[in-house]
Amino acid sequence: MPATPASPARTQTLRRRAPGLVLIAAAGLYSVVPLLSMISAALAPQGSFPSGLSWPTHPHWHNFVDAWNVANITTLLKSSTLIVLGVVPVAVLISTMAAYAIAVLDIPLGRVFYTVLVLTLTLPYEIVIVPLYEQSKAMGLLGSQWALILPLIGLNMPFAVFWMRAHFVNVPKELNEAAGIDGAGPWRALWHIHLPLARPAIASLGLLMFLSTWNQFLLALVLIDDPNKRTMAGALQAFTTKYSTDQVLLNAGALLIMAPTIIVFLFLQRHFVKALLQGSVKG
């Protein structure tokens, strides 16, 4: 039976989508190739210098176990989890309430406060390291995990409030008016109306905060002198010495550090995409 020729409309649609599909494929290849290169390097014999993308003849899977033990990842995993649990829930809660007050309740001087927060996004991140060090030292927190948790909560506020406000300003005002007619106050409207609608935005914000906190290296290095109390990113120091770097274990350790972030992103990617598309369609 002869094949049915493609309709002109379908052919035109494929031609119109072809550039976008090519760009998506190129972006995916650009992201996947370095990861594959890291995996192949992590499976090479220890002490070698792997280059390029070449799968070893005899993969050394025990390199991951050795990297785990050399970098003391078990201890750093507990420390990173504690820091993430201390930063992300508190920062998400405070930023959500602040954005709700600015965008929905329209509090006095709310726009001024929001403008100041947005302006702080333009400041270089490194400019606050020395003041944070001196303040943590004066408060007696230097060297503890609180020296990292408290600053990260504050440093996440500008972007977090900006992110959540972008959601609340897109919520129809009729919902708030209907809640007021039904006798719901600001708190009840927040918990029973706005928060369920903000679930994708909150989940995606939590994901972004998790990634930034988990991968935090510079502040942890400056504010915490005990390597066992730092984040997982600090484990990479275990594979470098003054004179050499074990490239095989370094790649294996980097993959172990990346694994939790990849798992969390895959789990929350649906909410992340939904939050990015939120507000793009009106009606």
N, C-alpha and C positions, 0 to 999 in steps of 0.2 A: 504494500500500500504506500503510495508516494507521500513524502513528508509535506505537511501543510506549510506553505511559505509564511514567514513572519509578516504580520500586518504592518503597514506603514507607520501607524501610531506607536506600535511597540518598538519598532526600529528607531524611531525618532526619540522615544523615551530613553532607550539604551544609549544612544549617542549623547543625549543631554546629560546623562548620569556618568558617563565614562570618565570625564576628568576628575570628578569627585571620588569615584572608586579607585582611580589610579593614585590619587593623593592619599587616600586612606590606606591603601596597600603599602605605599612608600613609607608612611608614618609608622605603620605596624612593623615593617621590616627594620626600620631605623631603631625601633625600640627593642625588638626581639634579638637582633644580631649581637649587641653587646652582652645581653644576658646569656645567650648561648656560648659566647666566648668565655664568660666567667665560669660557666659550668664545665666547659672542656678544660680550662686552666686548673680548676679545683680538683679535677680527677687525674691530673698528671702526677708523675713521681715527685716526691718532696725533694727540694734542692735543685730542681730543674728550672728552666726559664722558658715557659711556654709562650708562644707568640702566635697571633692570628687565631683563626677558627679551625681547629683540627681536633678531631675526637681521638683520644689516646687508645692505643691497641689494647692495653690492659688497664681499665679504669681503676683507680685507687679510691674506693668508696670510704675507706677508713680515714681518709683525710678530713672528713667532716667530724668524725669522732675526735681526732687529734686536735683539730681547731677548737672544738667545744671545750676540751680539757685545758689546752694551752691558754686560752683567753678567759678561763673561769666564767663561762657564759651562764652557768646556772645561777651564780650569785648576781651577775649583772641583769639577768632576766627578772629576778625578783625585785631588784632595785628599780629597774625601768617600769615594771608593772606598778609598783608603789607610787612612783612619780606621776605616771599617767593617770592613775586613779585619784591622785591628789589634785591634778590640774584640770583635766577635761570636764568632769561633772560640775565642778564649782564654776569654771569659766563659762560653760554653756548655760548654766542656770542664771548667773548674774547678767550675762550679755543678752539673754532672751528677755529678762524682765526690763532691762534698760532700754532695749529696742522697742519693746511694747509700750513703755512709758513715753518714749519720744514719738513714735509713729502713730499710735492709736489714741493714747490719752492726751497727747499734745501738752505736756507739762510746761510750766513757765521756764524759759531759758533752755528749753530742750534742744532747739535748733543751734543755739550757741554751743552747748555741750557737745552736740553731735559734730559740729564744725571743728571744734578743738580736737576731738578724737580722730577725725579724718585727717587733719593736718599732721598729727603725730605719725601717720603712716609714711610720711615723706622723710622722717628722720632716719639717718643711718642706724642700723641695728647695733653696731659696735660702739656708738657714742654713749650707751648706758652701762657699759661693762664696768668701768672704773667706779662710777657712783654706786652701782649695785654692790660692788665688792666692799666699798667703804661702809655702806649702810648695813650690809649683812654682818660685817665685822663689829660694828657698833651695837647691833642688836644681839650679838652672841650666837648668830645662826650660821656663821661661816664654817664650812666643813660638813654641815648636816644636809640632809635632803630637803629640809625646809628652805634652805638658802636658794634652792632651785625651783621648788614648787611655787612659792609666793611670787617671785618675779615673773615666772612664766604665766601665772594667772593674769597679772597686770599687763604684761606685754601682749597677750592674746586679745585683750579687750577691744582695741580700736578696730581690728579687722572683724572680730566676732560681732560687735554691735553693728558695724556696717553691713555684714552679711544678713543678720536677722532683721534689721530695719528694711532691707530690700524685700524681704518676704512680707512683712506686716503692711507696708505701703500698698501692696498689690491685693490685699484682702478687701473685698467690697465693704464699704462703710455701712451698707444696709444691714449687714450681720450685727454690727455693734448697736445700731439703732433698734433692731428687733430684740436683741438681748436686753437693752434698757427698757423697752416696753414690757417685756416679760418679767421685769423686776430683778434682773441679774446685775450685780455690781461689777466693778472692774476686775476684781479677783476671780469671781465666778465666771465671767466672760473669758478671762485668760485661760483658766484651767479646763473649762468644758467646751469652749468654742475655738479659740485661737491655737492652743497647743496641739489639738488633734490635727488641725489643718497645717500646722508648722512642722509636722513630723519629718517630712523629707528634708526640710531646711536644717532642722536640728541634727538629724542623723548625718548629713553631709558636713555640717560644721564640726560635729564631734570627730568625724573621720579626719578632717584637715588638721584639727588640733592634735589628734592622736599621732598623725604622721610627723608633725613639727616637733612634738614633745619627745617622741620615741627616737628621732634622729638628732636630737639636740646634743651638740658636741662642745661648742665653744664655751657656753655658760657653765656647763658641767665641769669642764676642765679648769675654769677660773675659780668657781665658787666652792668646789668640793675637792679637797686634797686627797681623800681616800679613794683609790681607783675602784674599790668594791661597792661604793655608794653612787657611782655615776651611772649614766645611761648605757644602753647596749652599744651605741656608736663608739664609746671609749674602748671597746674590746679590740678594735683594730690596732691600737697601740701595741698590743702584745706580739704582733707579728713583725714589728719593725725594731731594729736596733740601730746603734750609732753607725755601724759599718755596712749593714746589709738588710734586705727585706726578703722574707720568705713569701714569694709571690703565690705559690700554690696554696699555702695555708691562709694567706691574706684573702684570696678569692673565695676559699671555702668559708672563712669566717664572715665575709661580707654577705654571702648568700644566706647564712644562718641568721644574720641580723635582719636581712630583708624579708625573710620568710613570714614573720608575724604581720608586717605591714601589708604584704601581698594578700595574705589570708583575710585580714580585716577589710581591705579594699574590695576584694571579690564578694565578701558577705554584704557589704553596704553599697555596692556600686549602683544598684537599682535606685536607692534613695538619692544618691549623689547626682545621677543623671536627671531624675525627676526634679530635683531642686534647681539644677541649671536651666531646665526648660520651663520652670515655673514663671508665669508672667509673660511668656513669649506669645501666648494665645489669649486674647481677650474675648469675652462674650458670654 
